[in-house]
Amino acid sequence: MKQRNQGILYIIAAGFFFALMTFFVRLSGDLPSMQKAFFRNFVAAIASFTILMRSKEHLKVKRSSIPCLLLRSLCGTVGLICNFYAIDRMNISDANMLNKLSPFFAIIMSYFVLKEKANKVEWGAVVLAFIGAIFVVKPSFSMEFVNAMIGVAGGLGAGMAYTFVRKLGKMGERGPVIVLFFSLFSCLVTLPFLLIGYVPMEWWQLADLLLAGAFATGGQLCITAAYTKAPAREISVFDYSQVVFAAILGILFLGQVPDLCSVIGYIIIIGTAIGKWAYNMKTA
């Protein structure tokens, strides 16, 4: 019970840190998404490199892990860029909610990557989650709909990335290696866009992006610690605390109040996640 409670505290802390990441990304102002993504990952790369250099195995990577590391990094980078794009153009609570479709996309991708077959309850959860997403996305012939669909694509990229993270975990690859590989890959992908389309920043914009990177790193470390304390089936639902924290930050500091449709979508998606969690606990 103590380990489970510690896991819950860690995952709630991760939700808080990731919400702060999205807040500072939005606060950094009108900068290219690629530029924001570069600085976010640059900080994470330094942090994970430092952790690895202090470990016994240092930078040792299993050769068999490289294909999955590349796929995880590619999917994660696409997901991150899409998420940052959505954060800049939507309420941060809406963008966070669409990104939290990732566990449901992971159910679909696990069938193809891990050969894990979902049961009827899990497929039902996927359907309900996407019904909830419709309320957040609000289909229409408008730019807002395009922005929301890019946010959904961010959730898809994250879900695919998490599937490969799980596969890498089964292969025995270390967490800091996965984080460093992803961070360096993202920096390399976004660097050409940064050099070509760099927008000069004020000191406060640079500070905001460095803070976003620091909080993202804190979130990654906390969520890694959480899953070493307790099984995912027992604590994963608490990851949705990120949406609550993001909504509070948006309301208090950005004047962003979610509309009724978005709130209905939140209730459906989070309610589905809670139902799936309760089912997993019952059948464990």
C-alpha positions in Angstrom: 0.0 0.0 0.0 2.9 2.4 0.8 4.5 1.8 -2.5 1.2 2.4 -4.3 0.6 5.6 -2.5 4.1 6.8 -3.4 3.4 5.9 -7.0 0.2 8.0 -6.9 2.1 11.0 -5.5 4.8 10.7 -8.1 2.4 10.5 -11.0 0.3 13.5 -9.7 3.6 15.4 -9.4 4.4 14.4 -13.0 1.0 15.8 -14.1 1.7 19.0 -12.3 5.1 19.4 -13.9 3.8 18.6 -17.4 1.0 21.1 -16.9 3.6 23.7 -16.0 5.5 22.7 -19.1 2.5 23.5 -21.4 1.9 26.7 -19.4 5.4 28.0 -20.0 5.4 26.9 -23.7 2.2 29.0 -24.2 3.6 31.9 -22.1 6.8 32.1 -24.2 4.7 33.8 -26.9 4.6 33.8 -30.7 7.6 31.6 -31.5 7.8 28.7 -34.0 6.7 25.4 -32.6 10.0 23.9 -33.8 12.0 26.4 -31.9 10.0 25.7 -28.7 10.5 21.9 -29.2 14.2 22.3 -29.6 14.8 24.2 -26.3 12.4 21.8 -24.4 14.4 18.8 -25.5 17.8 20.5 -25.1 17.2 20.8 -21.4 16.0 17.1 -21.2 19.0 15.9 -23.1 21.4 17.6 -20.7 19.6 16.3 -17.7 19.4 12.7 -19.0 23.0 12.8 -20.1 24.1 13.9 -16.6 22.1 11.0 -15.0 23.7 8.5 -17.4 27.2 9.7 -16.9 26.8 9.2 -13.1 25.5 5.6 -13.6 27.8 2.6 -13.7 27.0 1.7 -17.3 27.3 5.3 -18.5 26.1 5.7 -22.2 26.0 1.9 -22.9 23.1 1.1 -25.3 21.9 -2.3 -26.3 22.4 -2.7 -30.0 19.1 -4.7 -30.3 17.3 -1.6 -28.8 18.3 0.8 -31.6 15.4 0.2 -34.0 12.8 0.6 -31.3 14.7 3.7 -29.9 14.5 5.3 -33.4 10.8 4.5 -33.8 10.1 5.7 -30.2 12.0 8.9 -30.9 10.3 9.5 -34.3 6.8 9.0 -33.0 7.6 11.0 -29.8 9.0 13.9 -31.8 6.0 14.1 -34.2 3.7 13.9 -31.1 5.6 16.6 -29.3 5.6 19.1 -32.2 1.9 18.5 -32.8 1.2 19.0 -29.1 3.2 22.3 -29.0 1.4 23.5 -32.1 -2.0 22.8 -30.4 -0.9 24.4 -27.1 -0.2 27.7 -29.0 -3.6 27.7 -30.7 -6.0 26.2 -28.2 -6.9 26.4 -24.5 -4.1 24.6 -22.8 -6.6 22.4 -21.0 -8.1 21.3 -24.4 -4.6 20.6 -25.8 -3.6 18.6 -22.7 -6.9 16.6 -22.9 -6.3 15.7 -26.6 -2.7 14.7 -25.7 -4.2 12.4 -23.0 -5.9 10.3 -25.7 -2.5 8.7 -25.9 -3.3 5.7 -23.6 -6.2 4.8 -25.9 -4.1 5.1 -29.0 -1.6 2.9 -27.2 -4.2 0.1 -26.9 -4.6 0.1 -30.7 -0.9 0.3 -31.3 -0.1 -2.5 -28.8 -2.0 -4.9 -31.1 0.4 -4.2 -34.0 3.7 -3.6 -32.1 3.4 -5.9 -29.1 0.8 -8.4 -30.4 -1.3 -7.7 -27.3 -5.0 -8.2 -28.0 -7.4 -5.9 -26.3 -10.6 -7.2 -24.8 -14.1 -5.9 -25.3 -13.9 -3.6 -22.4 -10.7 -2.0 -23.7 -12.1 -1.6 -27.2 -15.2 0.0 -25.7 -13.0 2.4 -23.7 -11.3 3.4 -27.0 -14.7 4.1 -28.6 -15.9 6.2 -25.7 -12.7 8.1 -25.5 -13.0 9.1 -29.1 -16.6 10.2 -28.6 -15.3 12.4 -25.8 -12.7 13.8 -28.1 -15.4 14.8 -30.6 -16.8 17.2 -27.9 -13.3 18.7 -27.4 -12.4 18.9 -31.1 -15.9 20.3 -32.2 -15.8 19.2 -35.9 -16.4 22.2 -38.2 -15.1 23.8 -41.4 -12.7 26.1 -39.5 -9.1 26.6 -38.5 -10.0 25.7 -34.9 -11.0 22.3 -36.1 -7.6 21.9 -37.9 -5.8 22.9 -34.8 -7.7 20.4 -32.7 -7.0 17.6 -35.2 -3.3 18.4 -35.0 -3.7 18.1 -31.2 -5.3 14.6 -31.7 -2.3 13.8 -33.9 -0.1 14.7 -31.0 -2.0 12.2 -28.8 -1.5 9.6 -31.6 2.2 10.2 -31.7 2.5 10.0 -27.9 0.5 6.8 -27.8 2.7 5.2 -30.4 5.8 6.4 -28.6 4.6 5.0 -25.3 4.0 1.6 -27.0 7.6 1.5 -28.1 8.7 2.6 -24.6 6.9 -0.4 -23.2 8.6 -2.6 -25.7 12.0 -1.2 -24.8 11.2 -1.8 -21.1 10.5 -5.4 -21.9 13.8 -5.6 -23.7 15.6 -4.3 -20.5 16.6 -0.9 -21.8 17.2 1.8 -19.2 14.9 4.8 -18.8 17.5 7.5 -19.0 18.8 6.0 -22.3 15.3 6.2 -23.8 14.9 9.8 -22.6 18.4 10.8 -23.9 17.9 9.1 -27.3 14.5 10.8 -27.8 15.8 14.2 -26.7 18.9 14.1 -28.9 16.8 12.8 -31.9 14.2 15.6 -31.4 17.0 18.2 -31.2 18.6 17.0 -34.4 15.2 17.0 -36.2 14.2 20.5 -35.0 17.7 22.1 -35.3 17.5 22.7 -39.1 14.1 24.5 -38.7 15.6 26.4 -35.8 18.6 27.6 -37.9 16.4 28.5 -40.9 13.5 30.1 -39.2 15.0 31.3 -35.9 13.0 34.1 -34.3 15.1 36.3 -31.9 13.9 36.0 -28.4 13.6 38.3 -25.4 15.2 37.1 -22.2 11.9 36.2 -20.7 11.0 34.0 -23.7 14.2 32.1 -23.4 13.6 31.8 -19.6 10.1 30.5 -20.3 11.4 27.8 -22.7 14.1 26.7 -20.3 11.6 26.5 -17.6 9.4 24.4 -19.9 12.3 22.1 -20.5 13.1 21.8 -16.8 9.5 21.0 -15.8 9.3 18.5 -18.7 12.4 16.8 -17.4 10.9 16.8 -13.8 7.7 15.3 -15.2 9.6 12.5 -17.0 11.7 11.7 -13.9 8.5 11.6 -11.7 6.5 9.4 -14.1 9.4 7.0 -14.4 9.7 6.9 -10.6 5.9 6.3 -10.3 5.9 3.2 -12.5 8.8 1.7 -10.5 6.7 2.1 -7.3 3.4 0.6 -8.6 1.9 -1.2 -11.6 0.4 1.0 -14.4 -3.0 -0.5 -13.9 -3.1 0.9 -10.3 -1.9 4.4 -10.9 -2.2 5.4 -14.6 -5.6 7.1 -14.1 -4.0 9.7 -11.9 -2.0 10.9 -14.9 -5.2 12.8 -15.9 -4.5 15.2 -13.0 -2.4 17.0 -15.7 -5.6 18.2 -17.4 -7.0 19.6 -14.1 -3.7 21.4 -13.3 -3.6 22.8 -16.9 -7.2 24.0 -16.6 -6.5 25.8 -13.3 -3.4 27.5 -14.8 -5.3 28.5 -17.9 -8.2 30.0 -16.0 -6.0 31.8 -13.4 -3.2 33.2 -15.6 -4.4 33.0 -19.3 -8.1 33.8 -19.0 -8.9 30.5 -20.7 -12.2 29.0 -19.5 -13.2 25.7 -21.2 -16.6 25.8 -22.9 -19.4 23.4 -22.1 -18.6 21.0 -25.0 -15.0 20.7 -23.8 -16.1 20.0 -20.2 -18.4 17.3 -21.5 -15.5 15.8 -23.5 -13.3 15.9 -20.4 -15.9 14.1 -18.3 -16.4 11.4 -20.9 -12.6 10.8 -21.5 -11.6 10.9 -17.8 -14.7 8.9 -16.8 -13.7 6.3 -19.4 -10.2 6.2 -18.0 -11.5 5.8 -14.4 -13.9 3.0 -15.6 -11.0 1.2 -17.3 -8.8 1.6 -14.2 -11.6 0.2 -12.0 -12.0 -2.8 -14.4 -8.2 -3.4 -14.4 -8.1 -3.3 -10.6 -11.1 -5.7 -10.3 -9.6 -8.3 -12.8 -6.0 -8.0 -11.6 
